[in-house]
């Protein structure tokens, strides 16, 4: 099992008020699954994504990622897990504006301590994989929105992560470009990657083989297709 959450609770304290964002969530995701997580604003889906992505820790419950309990890890250990196991793709791309595409993709490898030659070779390979062989030396301002998202996807793939975690990956793109990006996710999953999408768009969720709906901090439904 790649991801196993058991009785996950997350409580935020805001002044004198406690907000229960997650209420006893149980979730299992296997390798090579293609999962969409949906839910209205305030449902807990972003909190769940942050815990699955090791950006946050639960108040209680256990989370095993690749057989390792990450529930109580400190910030440094979580950062190492994120760098080695999880590739993030965000709605806003989060690229360094003054760095070229290839240098943006090299960043997680630099943080991981890879040698310069290895960083370059792997960054070039993943940029070729996402169809940007002729745009490697371009900066984000010289790229279209779709091309910038492809750079972000290449960066997410650079460390060969266990999970690709995409948060509203087409939110800043027009519908045609969004479909091109989703076709790329489809292909990556078909090649063996585990893909988890967080989205509020039903047509984007339709690309996944499994849709999990979150409501009031609980899993309201879990449906598989195909």
DAJO-V776919 format. One record per run of one state. SS is the DSSP state (2 for helix, 1 for strand, 0 for the rest). FROM is the first residue (numbers start at 1). TO is the last residue. If there is no record, write none. Layout:
BEGIN
[[SS FROM TO] [SS FROM TO]]
END
This chain:
BEGIN
[[0 1 2] [1 3 14] [0 15 16] [1 17 29] [0 30 33] [1 34 38] [0 39 44] [2 45 52] [0 53 59] [1 60 65] [0 66 67] [1 68 69] [0 70 74] [2 75 85] [1 86 90] [0 91 99] [1 100 100] [2 101 111] [0 112 115] [2 116 129] [0 130 138] [1 139 139] [2 140 142] [0 143 144] [2 145 157] [0 158 162] [1 163 167] [0 168 174] [2 175 190] [0 191 193] [1 194 198] [0 199 201] [2 202 205] [0 206 209] [1 210 215] [0 216 217] [1 218 224] [0 225 226]]
END
